[in-house]
């Protein structure tokens, strides 16, 4: 099955991966170029390197995008949206892979990544919300997932800092969190430790030979070639020039803002708390060091990364509605990033229509959660010539019958997108 | 009259000021040391230098305090508080001095300072606020000050971006603004241009000889001496060790937070707009470059300079209540500073109880407004041996009969002050 969805010549020959774990001579041609050094790109590079491939990662500012702004929730259940059920299996697979992935990464990098198996509570603002949570509870149980309904009193007992008027909560004990910034730093160190080459440069254009991608032209004029290039530039994935139309399904930026608060004294929260306050979703993710990440806005604003005052206001309003005490915390940082959204909100993992180019883009709200499964899927494709079964439903080929509109190969024109701020969750 | 309130030996001999405008040899003993390089300290240094004195200013981080966080309103009328009427004459005197002060400063520094004679509107949230504005209108007219009442429709016509539900406004056409950061930069340049010596060092202790201040001991162990020292360290004025008890009236820090928003396109506002929203005062000060300064919290929090999430929330909430469109602006900066509050909220300008030490502290909400009158008063005292009449009511001697409690010579212990955030205006 996985082999069937691979266009001929899209991946490197598996034979190469069977070779010794040589780093390759300095300056020599790598087996793989990865464009983008966020958590996805670095995850792919690290895992591919562990499979014996030589890898060069190209990024002018590693980890400065969505990997930095994210809150790091690992929440297949509490992040579930109606209509996104196909994603659930992939999200669950990645969540289950996290403990092993983290253990290997902490060993490889020599640093901790702040993986907290703290569980998540979804608070109900009123009785209508509580009814909605009961529906999700039933749905989760039908899938065999662990959830629990908490009364108002049980919620107050578990989270004494929560607001007194909340109607109750849904507990998702298997929805955890990781410190995405520590995760990114550990991936960088692991890549360096394993011999991945990191090139702090901007990719400007695709190098093509016939109908095949053979490398990247960099901003300084350098040309970098390899048998295969993995595209992992998140929302910026459409910004490298020269790809034939239709190769890259539309990936559009969805702006998200998160706040970093800092509390002193005893922790306000010991698990992730989220909820919908008068229609506005909000979450609070407490770190081990007393910080709380609050998120997130969801705005169709093109590539505009400026923090919007109204979004900061709404996040603080809704976070205080769930946990009044956050008003006394220090506002340490306002951060904005761009979620890379595909036409169906699911990632694009695997071969593109053009030989020599693999995609690892479009992770939208789930980039941190999906890092292990994406990294292993692409590393498997590179090393074995086949995608693992669990990723088979998420290849870019699913858009091949959708006509040109969905496969224009460019992100949506930000002038054409209505600038209508809405609120939704970001990862 | 001014001479009468001067303790013997408190000022330098006026004879020195009559000398040539020599800069003094490098490293030589200056006529005056100014501790503190905020707008007050630099204003004093510049004007004293123009009177022919050699001046050294000591500050580890010039302009990083309240001068940086302030909004720069020059608003004797709209800033008027019941019980602070004695201040009004001084505030008016300084406001009237501003055009000349700015012209001389721009000439001396070669830079513009963003002095905008834009007027101020005080919006009424509801009919009760409108009744309060009528009272102020009557009071202002009794003092001969220009004010005008605007109906709801007149307010909307003057400020189309204002919220639709506001009840009306009071126009204070003579309450203006200056860009306090440009003002501070210009004062720095003017000081350098005129030959003031700027020493980037922290003052740690007072040097005393007998009952007289003779200089400052710096953090690196250096001792700096001069016939007279002017203390202008704002809220930190009590932090230099070694002054006998009772010399410095209590100056306590009152934390203020301001926001810098940035708008694009046509300006949202063309005059200062302020108001009280459900009991919370808020102001919006539009700069010529499209920025809007929003302020200010008023918190008794000791020397804690961390931005408080709840204060940012309240400022954004109340600013949007007056001008909904600010929600779409970029939140560029959150800034916190400490207002130096004296026991009666009025500044301390003039001789201290100890010879060799002059005070220019305690300006609370009015530091930017009071810079010209304070600078000229202290320069006059230094050069002529006498305070100008307008400053006579604000010498530290007014607390001499108030007993030891008010004159402990130390700021309030921040542990002892109840940490109760309230809202009030900052300058």
Boltz contact constraints between the chains, C-beta under 6 A:
constraints:
  - contact:
      token1: [A, 261]
      token2: [B, 309]
      max_distance: 6.0
  - contact:
      token1: [A, 306]
      token2: [B, 330]
      max_distance: 6.0
  - contact:
      token1: [A, 307]
      token2: [B, 331]
      max_distance: 6.0
  - contact:
      token1: [A, 309]
      token2: [B, 261]
      max_distance: 6.0
  - contact:
      token1: [A, 309]
      token2: [B, 316]
      max_distance: 6.0
  - contact:
      token1: [A, 309]
      token2: [B, 326]
      max_distance: 6.0
  - contact:
      token1: [A, 309]
      token2: [B, 327]
      max_distance: 6.0
  - contact:
      token1: [A, 309]
      token2: [B, 329]
      max_distance: 6.0
  - contact:
      token1: [A, 309]
      token2: [B, 331]
      max_distance: 6.0
  - contact:
      token1: [A, 310]
      token2: [B, 327]
      max_distance: 6.0
  - contact:
      token1: [A, 312]
      token2: [B, 331]
      max_distance: 6.0
  - contact:
      token1: [A, 313]
      token2: [B, 316]
      max_distance: 6.0
  - contact:
      token1: [A, 316]
      token2: [B, 309]
      max_distance: 6.0
  - contact:
      token1: [A, 316]
      token2: [B, 313]
      max_distance: 6.0
  - contact:
      token1: [A, 326]
      token2: [B, 309]
      max_distance: 6.0
  - contact:
      token1: [A, 327]
      token2: [B, 309]
      max_distance: 6.0
  - contact:
      token1: [A, 327]
      token2: [B, 310]
      max_distance: 6.0
  - contact:
      token1: [A, 329]
      token2: [B, 309]
      max_distance: 6.0
  - contact:
      token1: [A, 330]
      token2: [B, 306]
      max_distance: 6.0
  - contact:
      token1: [A, 331]
      token2: [B, 307]
      max_distance: 6.0
  - contact:
      token1: [A, 331]
      token2: [B, 309]
      max_distance: 6.0
  - contact:
      token1: [A, 331]
      token2: [B, 312]
      max_distance: 6.0
